[in-house]
Amino acid sequence: MGVLVAVKAFGAKAAIESISKFNWKIIAQITGAVVLYGILLPRLGFLIAVVVLVFISASASKEFTWKGTAINAAFLVTFTYSVFVLGLKLQFPSCLYSYNNNEPGL
């Protein structure tokens, strides 16, 4: 049975499709958004970092709209806050540096 499957696999004629050119700008933009998120999270807090991440990543798409991205950002902030902070009790910086000391506010 294996020989029969192998013979059919080698005998198959598939249409040749060209692969589109790899867009390095989009990959760099999305990677940069993730790196910027990591930089902003301890400095500006969870809310701002997630919103910036969503807007920069979404702007890499050809289908980018401000309204859709704002709705997506609001949903993701609400969902991730609910899951990680309220549900799993993880502590993320939620606001700017506190003025009393140099530790991120909680």
Secondary structure, DSSP 8 states (H G I E B T S, - for coil): -HHHHHHHHHH------------HHHHHHHHHHHHHHHHHHHHH-HHHHHHHHHHHHHTTSTT--HHHHHHHHHHHHHHHIIIIIIIS------SSB-SSSSSB--
